[in-house]
Amino acid sequence: MSIFTEFPEMSRTDLRDLKKGVDEAFRSFTRANGEAIENFFFPLLKFLVWFEKLLISTPWPIMILVLCALVWAGSRSWGLVVGTVLVLLLIGYLGMWEDTMFTIALISVATMICIVIGIPLGIVMSKSDRTQAVITPVLDIMQTIPSFVYLIPILMLLGIGKVPGLIAVCIYAVPPVVRLTNLGIRLVDRDVLEAADAFGASPRQKLWTVQIPLALPNIFAGVNQTIMMALAMVVVAALIGVHGLGQQVLKAVNNQYLALGMMNGLAIVAIAIVFDRVSQKYGQRLQKHTEVIHG
């Protein structure tokens, strides 16, 4: 039985009034502060546009060399480097180079933002159980709420464009790096911390010279998951005007172009595999380095 059975009309009226009140309040907030919020995010838009232009205007042989150098620096695997070259050449041959550069620019900027926000937040969580209890439910909501729900206020504030798409990607992708930074610092051996205390290390010295270095494998596992979740949002970001492979997938869905959808979908998968393998290899190298030092 509904709790409103006795007063059904009153409950419906109250609920309707509440919805209208929330909508009107947010519209008023948008009208009053929309321009200021757009100005706040303008530097981010400028940086994203500049980065996209940089990737697109760079000749493809140089771009492949740079990306392969980054892959080698992260993985130290010639097999992965060769695989990256083949993937990029195939993407270029199939005419998806420009869209791929748009997607790489979006994912790179989103990952940088998530790292800048997520790692400090994870450190703060690791220092206080109370802070962790407050932030954890927020992270749960960010990961479980349907992306289209939080797109509504973002679109009302900023309209359709690159920045709303970037914000939507970051909201969905930032929780893993926050959680695993918090977990990594909390898992640092107490004996090591006691040894640092015995040598007279301050809390800041203990954090930067002991806890963060030992937590780096967990932190990079969080970065890996953040990259994967950012790539999972590429098609959703395309719905609000973000260029890239996701936009082509969306076009294929709307027009029932199977070949176009498969090609661009597989290109997203290929990029995800490269990012995933590089970040995993780098995390494994950090793990071995940490074990040597700890041992």
Backbone as CSV, one residue per row, in Angstrom:
resi,resn,N_x,N_y,N_z,CA_x,CA_y,CA_z,C_x,C_y,C_z
1,MET,0.847,-1.201,0.000,0.000,0.000,0.000,0.875,1.241,0.000
2,SER,0.535,2.227,-0.800,1.320,3.460,-0.883,1.149,4.275,0.386
3,ILE,2.186,4.977,0.776,2.109,5.827,1.962,1.219,7.041,1.701
4,PHE,0.899,7.285,0.405,0.062,8.421,0.059,-1.371,8.000,-0.268
5,THR,-1.775,6.760,0.128,-3.094,6.253,-0.230,-4.204,7.138,0.316
6,GLU,-4.035,7.650,1.531,-5.086,8.428,2.162,-5.249,9.804,1.513
7,PHE,-4.141,10.363,1.001,-4.205,11.698,0.411,-3.548,11.696,-0.967
8,PRO,-4.100,10.924,-1.902,-3.429,10.795,-3.204,-3.346,12.095,-3.963
9,GLU,-4.430,12.880,-3.977,-4.413,14.120,-4.750,-3.445,15.125,-4.154
10,MET,-3.441,15.224,-2.826,-2.533,16.157,-2.150,-1.083,15.786,-2.428
11,SER,-0.771,14.483,-2.385,0.613,14.058,-2.598,1.047,14.354,-4.024
12,ARG,0.153,14.106,-4.990,0.505,14.372,-6.389,0.710,15.864,-6.620
13,THR,-0.133,16.658,-6.026,0.001,18.118,-6.175,1.296,18.611,-5.568
14,ASP,1.600,18.121,-4.366,2.840,18.526,-3.697,4.062,18.117,-4.505
15,LEU,4.016,16.901,-5.054,5.146,16.410,-5.836,5.319,17.230,-7.111
16,ARG,4.184,17.554,-7.749,4.230,18.362,-8.962,4.801,19.747,-8.670
17,ASP,4.360,20.325,-7.556,4.862,21.653,-7.165,6.354,21.598,-6.853
18,LEU,6.782,20.492,-6.204,8.197,20.342,-5.884,9.041,20.272,-7.160
19,LYS,8.575,19.481,-8.141,9.304,19.367,-9.415,9.398,20.714,-10.115
20,LYS,8.269,21.441,-10.155,8.272,22.752,-10.788,9.210,23.711,-10.074
21,GLY,9.217,23.630,-8.745,10.091,24.502,-7.963,11.569,24.237,-8.250
22,VAL,11.922,22.942,-8.322,13.312,22.585,-8.621,13.696,23.064,-10.024
23,ASP,12.827,22.833,-11.007,13.107,23.243,-12.390,13.260,24.758,-12.494
24,GLU,12.349,25.494,-11.861,12.414,26.960,-11.927,13.656,27.489,-11.228
25,ALA,13.998,26.881,-10.089,15.188,27.323,-9.354,16.450,27.108,-10.182
26,PHE,16.533,25.963,-10.868,17.730,25.691,-11.671,17.773,26.586,-12.903
27,ARG,16.603,26.854,-13.506,16.574,27.772,-14.652,17.028,29.163,-14.237
28,SER,16.574,29.608,-13.081,16.989,30.927,-12.583,18.483,30.971,-12.324
29,PHE,19.009,29.877,-11.737,20.450,29.798,-11.486,21.230,29.833,-12.792
30,THR,20.706,29.123,-13.800,21.371,29.083,-15.105,21.393,30.460,-15.750
31,ARG,20.259,31.165,-15.708,20.206,32.498,-16.305,21.145,33.461,-15.591
32,ALA,21.233,33.333,-14.275,22.041,34.275,-13.492,23.536,33.984,-13.578
33,ASN,23.898,32.717,-13.684,25.316,32.341,-13.577,25.878,31.633,-14.798
34,GLY,25.049,31.425,-15.820,25.500,30.677,-16.994,26.729,31.276,-17.653
35,GLU,26.728,32.586,-17.835,27.853,33.246,-18.497,29.130,33.130,-17.672
36,ALA,28.999,33.302,-16.353,30.174,33.193,-15.477,30.753,31.778,-15.509
37,ILE,29.880,30.775,-15.551,30.345,29.385,-15.598,31.036,29.106,-16.932
38,GLU,30.476,29.623,-18.025,31.112,29.458,-19.338,32.488,30.109,-19.359
39,ASN,32.606,31.302,-18.765,33.908,31.988,-18.705,34.911,31.195,-17.873
40,PHE,34.406,30.536,-16.819,35.287,29.732,-15.964,35.892,28.566,-16.741
41,PHE,35.083,27.943,-17.604,35.550,26.783,-18.372,36.206,27.167,-19.698
42,PHE,36.217,28.452,-20.046,36.768,28.870,-21.341,38.244,28.483,-21.513
43,PRO,39.106,28.670,-20.493,40.501,28.230,-20.660,40.623,26.737,-20.964
44,LEU,39.763,25.931,-20.363,39.776,24.493,-20.635,39.390,24.219,-22.085
45,LEU,38.380,24.926,-22.569,37.973,24.789,-23.969,39.114,25.183,-24.898
46,LYS,39.782,26.287,-24.565,40.887,26.756,-25.403,42.004,25.726,-25.468
47,PHE,42.327,25.147,-24.310,43.393,24.144,-24.269,43.005,22.913,-25.074
48,LEU,41.753,22.446,-24.950,41.309,21.263,-25.680,41.349,21.517,-27.188
49,VAL,40.868,22.682,-27.619,40.880,23.013,-29.050,42.315,23.092,-29.559
50,TRP,43.206,23.715,-28.766,44.617,23.812,-29.159,45.242,22.426,-29.288
51,PHE,44.944,21.550,-28.349,45.522,20.206,-28.368,45.002,19.409,-29.568
52,GLU,43.705,19.557,-29.859,43.142,18.877,-31.033,43.830,19.356,-32.315
53,LYS,43.986,20.671,-32.443,44.635,21.227,-33.639,46.079,20.763,-33.754
54,LEU,46.756,20.655,-32.608,48.139,20.187,-32.608,48.226,18.759,-33.144
55,LEU,47.361,17.883,-32.660,47.395,16.488,-33.101,47.012,16.353,-34.569
56,ILE,46.019,17.121,-34.998,45.542,17.001,-36.377,46.533,17.605,-37.369
57,SER,47.149,18.740,-36.995,48.051,19.427,-37.928,49.439,18.784,-38.004
58,THR,49.791,17.982,-37.017,51.085,17.297,-37.045,51.076,16.230,-38.139
59,PRO,52.069,16.214,-39.020,52.115,15.185,-40.077,52.041,13.779,-39.480
60,TRP,51.314,12.898,-40.181,51.061,11.577,-39.608,52.320,10.769,-39.311
61,PRO,53.410,10.840,-40.121,54.605,10.062,-39.737,55.196,10.529,-38.399
62,ILE,55.199,11.865,-38.190,55.719,12.391,-36.923,54.817,11.971,-35.771
63,MET,53.497,12.030,-36.017,52.549,11.655,-34.969,52.732,10.198,-34.567
64,ILE,52.932,9.325,-35.570,53.143,7.904,-35.269,54.436,7.712,-34.482
65,LEU,55.499,8.434,-34.859,56.767,8.336,-34.131,56.609,8.780,-32.680
66,VAL,55.898,9.897,-32.470,55.695,10.405,-31.105,54.895,9.414,-30.271
67,LEU,53.797,8.900,-30.831,52.967,7.954,-30.091,53.722,6.665,-29.788
68,CYS,54.524,6.201,-30.754,55.317,4.988,-30.519,56.389,5.217,-29.458
69,ALA,56.973,6.422,-29.448,57.957,6.751,-28.408,57.302,6.729,-27.030
70,LEU,56.078,7.255,-26.938,55.354,7.234,-25.660,55.009,5.809,-25.248
71,VAL,54.618,4.989,-26.232,54.307,3.589,-25.942,55.551,2.860,-25.436
72,TRP,56.696,3.099,-26.082,57.940,2.460,-25.647,58.343,2.941,-24.257
73,ALA,58.206,4.248,-24.006,58.576,4.794,-22.696,57.726,4.190,-21.584
74,GLY,56.455,3.909,-21.890,55.581,3.362,-20.866,55.670,1.864,-20.709
75,SER,55.898,1.149,-21.819,55.793,-0.315,-21.764,57.120,-1.052,-21.876
76,ARG,58.107,-0.437,-22.559,59.381,-1.110,-22.865,59.140,-2.417,-23.616
77,SER,58.140,-2.396,-24.512,57.779,-3.604,-25.256,57.788,-3.291,-26.746
78,TRP,58.722,-3.943,-27.495,58.770,-3.737,-28.934,57.532,-4.302,-29.627
79,GLY,56.995,-5.372,-29.071,55.786,-5.949,-29.645,54.622,-4.975,-29.605
80,LEU,54.490,-4.271,-28.485,53.422,-3.293,-28.347,53.647,-2.092,-29.265
81,VAL,54.917,-1.710,-29.440,55.240,-0.608,-30.352,54.859,-0.969,-31.778
82,VAL,55.235,-2.187,-32.211,54.889,-2.636,-33.568,53.376,-2.708,-33.743
83,GLY,52.683,-3.223,-32.716,51.227,-3.290,-32.770,50.594,-1.909,-32.894
84,THR,51.148,-0.932,-32.175,50.645,0.447,-32.239,50.828,1.027,-33.639
85,VAL,52.009,0.778,-34.250,52.268,1.262,-35.614,51.249,0.671,-36.582
86,LEU,51.013,-0.631,-36.488,50.066,-1.293,-37.397,48.645,-0.752,-37.219
87,VAL,48.253,-0.548,-35.957,46.915,-0.025,-35.678,46.750,1.380,-36.263
88,LEU,47.752,2.241,-36.056,47.668,3.615,-36.551,47.682,3.666,-38.074
89,LEU,48.505,2.826,-38.703,48.531,2.786,-40.161,47.189,2.310,-40.726
90,LEU,46.589,1.322,-40.086,45.291,0.822,-40.535,44.205,1.886,-40.363
91,ILE,44.255,2.598,-39.230,43.292,3.676,-38.985,43.424,4.760,-40.053
92,GLY,44.664,5.122,-40.400,44.876,6.117,-41.441,44.415,5.629,-42.798
93,TYR,44.688,4.370,-43.107,44.315,3.794,-44.399,42.793,3.775,-44.571
94,LEU,42.079,3.544,-43.471,40.616,3.472,-43.524,39.949,4.844,-43.404
95,GLY,40.755,5.909,-43.370,40.203,7.259,-43.366,39.665,7.734,-42.024
96,MET,40.170,7.166,-40.923,39.671,7.536,-39.596,40.706,8.311,-38.782
97,TRP,41.751,8.799,-39.436,42.862,9.421,-38.713,42.413,10.659,-37.928
98,GLU,41.702,11.567,-38.607,41.319,12.816,-37.942,40.388,12.559,-36.756
99,ASP,39.402,11.690,-36.937,38.494,11.362,-35.837,39.242,10.694,-34.688
100,THR,40.241,9.888,-35.022,41.044,9.241,-33.980,41.834,10.269,-33.179
101,MET,42.381,11.278,-33.865,43.124,12.322,-33.165,42.206,13.126,-32.236
102,PHE,40.960,13.392,-32.698,39.972,14.057,-31.833,39.723,13.231,-30.571
103,THR,39.567,11.925,-30.773,39.280,11.045,-29.636,40.469,10.972,-28.684
104,ILE,41.684,10.840,-29.222,42.877,10.785,-28.372,43.035,12.090,-27.598
105,ALA,42.746,13.229,-28.238,42.839,14.518,-27.555,41.857,14.577,-26.392
106,LEU,40.613,14.157,-26.637,39.590,14.175,-25.578,39.981,13.278,-24.417
107,ILE,40.407,12.050,-24.714,40.758,11.101,-23.658,41.990,11.571,-22.884
108,SER,42.972,12.134,-23.585,44.191,12.615,-22.929,43.884,13.754,-21.965
109,VAL,43.097,14.733,-22.433,42.761,15.872,-21.575,41.896,15.421,-20.406
110,ALA,40.913,14.556,-20.670,40.050,14.049,-19.597,40.864,13.287,-18.550
111,THR,41.817,12.475,-19.007,42.656,11.719,-18.065,43.522,12.651,-17.226
112,MET,44.078,13.683,-17.857,44.883,14.657,-17.102,44.052,15.343,-16.021
113,ILE,42.823,15.737,-16.377,41.943,16.390,-15.403,41.612,15.429,-14.268
114,CYS,41.296,14.184,-14.607,40.965,13.188,-13.581,42.139,12.937,-12.641
115,ILE,43.355,12.919,-13.195,44.544,12.712,-12.354,44.761,13.906,-11.424
116,VAL,44.635,15.109,-11.977,44.855,16.330,-11.184,43.835,16.433,-10.055
117,ILE,42.597,16.030,-10.309,41.556,16.090,-9.283,41.577,14.838,-8.407
118,GLY,41.728,13.666,-9.035,41.517,12.410,-8.342,42.598,12.034,-7.351
119,ILE,43.870,12.224,-7.722,44.953,11.814,-6.814,44.960,12.643,-5.522
120,PRO,44.888,13.988,-5.595,44.801,14.747,-4.330,43.576,14.374,-3.500
121,LEU,42.440,14.131,-4.167,41.244,13.753,-3.426,41.419,12.397,-2.756
122,GLY,42.065,11.462,-3.450,42.347,10.163,-2.849,43.288,10.269,-1.660
123,ILE,44.261,11.166,-1.751,45.183,11.390,-0.628,44.428,11.933,0.578
124,VAL,43.540,12.900,0.335,42.733,13.469,1.426,41.866,12.386,2.059
125,MET,41.262,11.533,1.237,40.431,10.438,1.768,41.245,9.484,2.635
126,SER,42.490,9.226,2.224,43.306,8.257,2.960,43.703,8.763,4.340
127,LYS,43.620,10.065,4.537,44.050,10.642,5.804,42.935,10.732,6.844
128,SER,41.698,10.508,6.411,40.576,10.696,7.338,39.454,9.720,7.010
129,ASP,39.067,8.904,7.993,37.946,7.991,7.802,36.645,8.753,7.602
130,ARG,36.514,9.888,8.272,35.299,10.688,8.142,35.162,11.241,6.722
131,THR,36.282,11.744,6.185,36.267,12.252,4.805,35.951,11.133,3.831
132,GLN,36.512,9.955,4.072,36.230,8.805,3.212,34.753,8.445,3.252
133,ALA,34.150,8.508,4.440,32.732,8.179,4.585,31.851,9.178,3.842
134,VAL,32.306,10.430,3.722,31.534,11.453,3.014,31.701,11.322,1.502
135,ILE,32.931,11.088,1.051,33.220,11.104,-0.388,32.801,9.805,-1.075
136,THR,32.897,8.681,-0.382,32.588,7.384,-1.010,31.178,7.326,-1.602
137,PRO,30.130,7.769,-0.879,28.792,7.753,-1.509,28.707,8.638,-2.753
138,VAL,29.440,9.740,-2.766,29.449,10.621,-3.939,30.062,9.876,-5.131
139,LEU,31.164,9.162,-4.882,31.789,8.376,-5.947,30.854,7.272,-6.436
140,ASP,30.123,6.656,-5.501,29.157,5.614,-5.887,28.094,6.190,-6.821
141,ILE,27.605,7.384,-6.497,26.584,8.026,-7.333,27.154,8.353,-8.710
142,MET,28.386,8.872,-8.743,29.009,9.236,-10.020,29.160,8.032,-10.939
143,GLN,29.406,6.857,-10.350,29.622,5.654,-11.159,28.333,4.949,-11.543
144,THR,27.279,5.121,-10.745,26.055,4.346,-10.980,24.940,5.144,-11.644
145,ILE,24.907,6.451,-11.459,23.827,7.233,-12.058,23.967,7.221,-13.578
146,PRO,22.882,7.034,-14.319,22.977,7.044,-15.784,23.557,8.357,-16.294
147,SER,24.454,8.245,-17.261,25.153,9.437,-17.751,24.198,10.481,-18.314
148,PHE,23.073,10.041,-18.879,22.124,10.991,-19.457,21.485,11.867,-18.386
149,VAL,21.451,11.395,-17.138,20.845,12.181,-16.063,21.698,13.399,-15.736
150,TYR,23.013,13.195,-15.561,23.824,14.368,-15.240,24.188,15.188,-16.473
151,LEU,23.859,14.664,-17.660,24.016,15.500,-18.855,22.995,16.635,-18.885
152,ILE,21.834,16.428,-18.247,20.775,17.439,-18.284,21.239,18.761,-17.670
153,PRO,21.713,18.780,-16.406,22.171,20.069,-15.862,23.396,20.627,-16.572
154,ILE,24.290,19.746,-17.042,25.472,20.220,-17.766,25.063,20.936,-19.045
155,LEU,24.108,20.355,-19.774,23.641,20.971,-21.017,22.885,22.264,-20.748
156,MET,22.122,22.300,-19.659,21.396,23.528,-19.320,22.362,24.661,-18.988
157,LEU,23.486,24.328,-18.380,24.461,25.350,-17.991,25.364,25.763,-19.143
158,LEU,25.825,24.800,-19.926,26.880,25.074,-20.909,26.455,24.853,-22.359
159,GLY,25.284,24.274,-22.574,24.852,24.021,-23.938,25.602,22.845,-24.554
160,ILE,25.452,22.693,-25.881,26.105,21.602,-26.603,27.503,22.035,-27.022
161,GLY,28.481,21.156,-26.840,29.846,21.496,-27.234,30.873,20.582,-26.600
162,LYS,32.135,20.960,-26.753,33.246,20.124,-26.295,33.339,20.062,-24.772
163,VAL,33.189,21.203,-24.109,33.369,21.236,-22.656,32.321,20.395,-21.926
164,PRO,31.026,20.496,-22.267,30.065,19.603,-21.607,30.406,18.123,-21.785
165,GLY,30.857,17.750,-22.997,31.265,16.367,-23.222,32.451,15.980,-22.366
166,LEU,33.421,16.886,-22.255,34.604,16.625,-21.439,34.227,16.470,-19.968
167,ILE,33.333,17.322,-19.485,32.898,17.240,-18.087,32.170,15.927,-17.833
168,ALA,31.308,15.533,-18.774,30.581,14.269,-18.622,31.543,13.087,-18.558
169,VAL,32.567,13.102,-19.399,33.578,12.030,-19.388,34.303,12.008,-18.041
170,CYS,34.679,13.180,-17.543,35.427,13.246,-16.275,34.582,12.776,-15.096
171,ILE,33.307,13.136,-15.077,32.435,12.704,-13.977,32.384,11.180,-13.912
172,TYR,32.289,10.549,-15.063,32.184,9.092,-15.101,33.529,8.404,-14.842
173,ALA,34.627,9.060,-15.245,35.931,8.395,-15.242,36.775,8.660,-13.998
174,VAL,36.470,9.678,-13.212,37.359,10.037,-12.105,37.288,9.101,-10.890
175,PRO,36.155,8.442,-10.574,36.115,7.632,-9.347,37.209,6.577,-9.195
176,PRO,37.589,5.808,-10.258,38.611,4.772,-10.029,39.942,5.308,-9.517
177,VAL,40.419,6.420,-10.057,41.711,6.926,-9.609,41.614,7.455,-8.176
178,VAL,40.457,7.979,-7.791,40.261,8.434,-6.405,40.278,7.230,-5.464
179,ARG,39.500,6.230,-5.796,39.391,5.045,-4.928,40.732,4.322,-4.772
180,LEU,41.440,4.114,-5.876,42.666,3.330,-5.810,43.838,4.120,-5.226
181,THR,43.809,5.446,-5.346,44.808,6.256,-4.633,44.597,6.135,-3.131
182,ASN,43.361,6.247,-2.716,43.016,6.092,-1.307,43.419,4.711,-0.797
183,LEU,43.067,3.675,-1.577,43.387,2.304,-1.175,44.891,2.079,-1.119
184,GLY,45.619,2.560,-2.135,47.064,2.346,-2.179,47.787,2.951,-0.991
185,ILE,47.395,4.159,-0.609,48.052,4.809,0.536,47.686,4.109,1.838
186,ARG,46.446,3.662,1.954,46.032,2.962,3.175,46.699,1.590,3.317
187,LEU,47.111,0.998,2.187,47.724,-0.334,2.231,49.226,-0.311,2.496
188,VAL,49.819,0.876,2.598,51.254,0.952,2.884,51.539,0.309,4.236
189,ASP,52.556,-0.518,4.283,52.909,-1.288,5.489,53.153,-0.360,6.675
190,ARG,52.517,-0.678,7.784,52.670,0.145,8.999,54.110,0.129,9.516
191,ASP,54.814,-0.992,9.307,56.206,-1.064,9.762,57.068,-0.033,9.035
192,VAL,56.775,0.152,7.746,57.517,1.145,6.970,57.226,2.543,7.499
193,LEU,55.971,2.819,7.818,55.601,4.132,8.357,56.239,4.368,9.728
194,GLU,56.308,3.309,10.547,56.938,3.436,11.858,58.437,3.699,11.719
195,ALA,59.046,3.079,10.710,60.464,3.333,10.452,60.688,4.777,10.026
196,ALA,59.784,5.296,9.204,59.887,6.699,8.789,59.728,7.630,9.982
197,ASP,58.803,7.286,10.873,58.626,8.086,12.098,59.886,8.047,12.962
198,ALA,60.503,6.857,13.014,61.713,6.706,13.825,62.858,7.574,13.302
199,PHE,62.883,7.793,11.983,63.916,8.652,11.393,63.546,10.128,11.444
200,GLY,62.412,10.437,12.071,62.022,11.831,12.258,61.362,12.475,11.055
201,ALA,60.754,11.681,10.176,60.101,12.243,8.990,58.818,12.967,9.394
202,SER,58.610,14.124,8.800,57.373,14.875,9.026,56.245,14.205,8.242
203,PRO,54.984,14.520,8.568,53.868,13.932,7.798,53.994,14.188,6.297
204,ARG,54.443,15.382,5.892,54.598,15.671,4.466,55.713,14.835,3.856
205,GLN,56.840,14.722,4.554,57.943,13.897,4.049,57.523,12.433,3.950
206,LYS,56.771,11.987,4.942,56.307,10.599,4.956,55.381,10.336,3.757
207,LEU,54.538,11.313,3.440,53.618,11.163,2.317,54.367,11.080,0.992
208,TRP,55.298,12.028,0.751,55.940,12.144,-0.561,57.083,11.156,-0.771
209,THR,57.750,10.737,0.313,58.909,9.860,0.143,58.620,8.393,0.474
210,VAL,57.496,8.130,1.145,57.190,6.755,1.535,55.845,6.299,0.967
211,GLN,54.776,6.993,1.352,53.437,6.495,1.028,53.121,6.547,-0.471
212,ILE,53.327,7.700,-1.097,53.000,7.816,-2.523,53.871,6.893,-3.382
213,PRO,55.220,6.849,-3.154,56.008,5.897,-3.959,55.554,4.448,-3.826
214,LEU,55.210,4.027,-2.605,54.767,2.648,-2.413,53.354,2.416,-2.951
215,ALA,52.572,3.487,-3.054,51.201,3.361,-3.550,51.105,3.526,-5.062
216,LEU,52.226,3.845,-5.737,52.177,4.126,-7.174,51.575,2.999,-8.019
217,PRO,51.868,1.723,-7.748,51.216,0.673,-8.550,49.692,0.734,-8.479
218,ASN,49.152,0.961,-7.277,47.704,1.091,-7.143,47.188,2.348,-7.836
219,ILE,47.939,3.437,-7.709,47.521,4.688,-8.344,47.457,4.524,-9.853
220,PHE,48.464,3.854,-10.424,48.460,3.672,-11.877,47.415,2.662,-12.325
221,ALA,47.047,1.734,-11.447,45.903,0.866,-11.761,44.633,1.707,-11.848
222,GLY,44.520,2.706,-10.972,43.387,3.624,-11.031,43.398,4.453,-12.297
223,VAL,44.585,4.911,-12.707,44.707,5.682,-13.950,44.287,4.815,-15.135
224,ASN,44.709,3.552,-15.119,44.334,2.617,-16.182,42.814,2.500,-16.294
225,GLN,42.148,2.321,-15.162,40.689,2.192,-15.174,40.007,3.490,-15.593
226,THR,40.600,4.606,-15.207,40.056,5.909,-15.607,40.100,6.067,-17.125
227,ILE,41.213,5.675,-17.743,41.336,5.755,-19.201,40.288,4.877,-19.872
228,MET,40.114,3.664,-19.359,39.137,2.759,-19.952,37.713,3.311,-19.839
229,MET,37.388,3.889,-18.702,36.043,4.432,-18.507,35.837,5.692,-19.338
230,ALA,36.897,6.464,-19.540,36.799,7.642,-20.413,36.510,7.218,-21.845
231,LEU,37.190,6.172,-22.312,36.938,5.671,-23.666,35.523,5.109,-23.796
232,ALA,34.999,4.558,-22.714,33.632,4.030,-22.753,32.597,5.141,-22.923
233,MET,32.984,6.389,-22.614,32.060,7.519,-22.710,32.159,8.257,-24.043
234,VAL,32.992,7.766,-24.955,33.225,8.490,-26.211,31.940,8.671,-27.006
235,VAL,31.120,7.619,-27.096,29.883,7.701,-27.881,28.870,8.612,-27.194
236,VAL,28.791,8.539,-25.864,27.871,9.420,-25.130,28.276,10.880,-25.318
237,ALA,29.583,11.152,-25.266,30.056,12.520,-25.474,29.704,13.013,-26.870
238,ALA,29.663,12.098,-27.840,29.307,12.486,-29.211,27.874,13.005,-29.296
239,LEU,27.008,12.567,-28.389,25.621,13.023,-28.386,25.503,14.517,-28.121
240,ILE,26.509,15.096,-27.460,26.428,16.521,-27.134,27.502,17.316,-27.875
241,GLY,27.874,16.828,-29.044,28.658,17.653,-29.949,30.152,17.472,-29.920
242,VAL,30.670,16.403,-29.305,32.113,16.174,-29.262,32.528,15.382,-30.504
243,HIS,33.472,15.923,-31.256,33.937,15.250,-32.472,34.804,14.042,-32.121
244,GLY,34.861,13.095,-33.053,35.723,11.935,-32.857,35.069,10.669,-33.371
245,LEU,35.649,9.552,-32.989,35.148,8.253,-33.430,33.738,7.987,-32.929
246,GLY,33.435,8.485,-31.732,32.096,8.295,-31.173,31.016,8.924,-32.030
247,GLN,31.324,10.061,-32.635,30.350,10.734,-33.498,30.048,9.895,-34.739
248,GLN,31.082,9.228,-35.255,30.875,8.355,-36.414,30.057,7.124,-36.044
249,VAL,30.287,6.588,-34.840,29.475,5.454,-34.371,28.018,5.881,-34.242
250,LEU,27.815,7.066,-33.685,26.453,7.590,-33.541,25.789,7.786,-34.904
251,LYS,26.550,8.296,-35.858,26.040,8.457,-37.225,25.653,7.104,-37.819
252,ALA,26.475,6.107,-37.571,26.189,4.761,-38.076,24.917,4.193,-37.450
253,VAL,24.711,4.443,-36.158,23.501,3.953,-35.483,22.261,4.634,-36.063
254,ASN,22.344,5.949,-36.246,21.182,6.704,-36.734,20.813,6.339,-38.169
255,ASN,21.816,5.972,-38.982,21.572,5.705,-40.397,21.696,4.233,-40.770
256,GLN,21.933,3.384,-39.744,22.054,1.939,-39.957,23.183,1.597,-40.937
257,TYR,24.341,2.252,-40.733,25.534,1.957,-41.526,26.382,0.950,-40.750
258,LEU,26.245,-0.311,-41.052,26.936,-1.356,-40.295,28.453,-1.232,-40.427
259,ALA,28.943,-1.074,-41.654,30.391,-1.031,-41.884,31.019,0.156,-41.147
260,LEU,30.389,1.332,-41.245,30.916,2.527,-40.581,30.962,2.326,-39.072
261,GLY,29.885,1.764,-38.519,29.844,1.529,-37.077,30.899,0.534,-36.624
262,MET,31.062,-0.557,-37.382,32.045,-1.570,-37.021,33.464,-1.018,-37.096
263,MET,33.770,-0.280,-38.153,35.129,0.259,-38.331,35.499,1.205,-37.191
264,ASN,34.608,2.158,-36.898,34.911,3.136,-35.855,34.863,2.507,-34.464
265,GLY,33.959,1.553,-34.270,33.916,0.845,-32.998,35.196,0.060,-32.742
266,LEU,35.692,-0.614,-33.785,36.938,-1.371,-33.641,38.133,-0.444,-33.446
267,ALA,38.085,0.759,-34.047,39.160,1.735,-33.824,39.187,2.163,-32.357
268,ILE,38.002,2.371,-31.755,37.939,2.706,-30.324,38.506,1.567,-29.487
269,VAL,38.149,0.331,-29.851,38.666,-0.845,-29.135,40.185,-0.918,-29.246
270,ALA,40.720,-0.677,-30.453,42.167,-0.742,-30.657,42.892,0.295,-29.804
271,ILE,42.364,1.524,-29.777,42.975,2.572,-28.944,42.908,2.179,-27.473
272,ALA,41.767,1.627,-27.067,41.609,1.201,-25.672,42.626,0.128,-25.308
273,ILE,42.856,-0.833,-26.215,43.820,-1.901,-25.947,45.229,-1.330,-25.798
274,VAL,45.610,-0.394,-26.683,46.944,0.212,-26.599,47.107,0.955,-25.275
275,PHE,46.134,1.808,-24.933,46.200,2.546,-23.672,46.265,1.588,-22.486
276,ASP,45.437,0.553,-22.534,45.361,-0.404,-21.436,46.683,-1.141,-21.253
277,ARG,47.266,-1.643,-22.349,48.506,-2.408,-22.244,49.668,-1.532,-21.775
278,VAL,49.726,-0.302,-22.295,50.825,0.592,-21.894,50.730,0.921,-20.413
279,SER,49.542,1.296,-19.942,49.394,1.656,-18.525,49.603,0.443,-17.626
280,GLN,49.166,-0.739,-18.076,49.392,-1.959,-17.288,50.876,-2.285,-17.185
281,LYS,51.574,-2.212,-18.325,53.020,-2.505,-18.322,53.766,-1.528,-17.426
282,TYR,53.380,-0.255,-17.503,54.055,0.743,-16.671,53.777,0.479,-15.195
283,GLY,52.542,0.100,-14.874,52.205,-0.236,-13.490,52.980,-1.448,-12.997
284,GLN,53.164,-2.454,-13.857,53.942,-3.642,-13.473,55.406,-3.291,-13.225
285,ARG,55.957,-2.400,-14.065,57.345,-1.970,-13.849,57.482,-1.231,-12.524
286,LEU,56.482,-0.383,-12.219,56.509,0.318,-10.932,56.415,-0.663,-9.770
287,GLN,55.578,-1.709,-9.950,55.415,-2.714,-8.909,56.740,-3.428,-8.629
288,LYS,57.439,-3.817,-9.694,58.724,-4.497,-9.518,59.752,-3.573,-8.868
289,HIS,59.764,-2.306,-9.304,60.699,-1.340,-8.736,60.428,-1.141,-7.240
290,THR,59.118,-1.066,-6.905,58.729,-0.877,-5.512,59.102,-2.094,-4.674
291,GLU,58.914,-3.285,-5.229,59.259,-4.505,-4.481,60.761,-4.588,-4.222
292,VAL,61.553,-4.152,-5.184,63.011,-4.161,-5.006,63.411,-3.237,-3.873
293,ILE,62.843,-2.010,-3.890,63.178,-1.037,-2.854,62.673,-1.507,-1.492
294,HIS,61.416,-2.008,-1.477,60.819,-2.457,-0.225,61.540,-3.671,0.323
295,GLY,61.985,-4.539,-0.613,62.702,-5.731,-0.181,64.047,-5.402,0.406
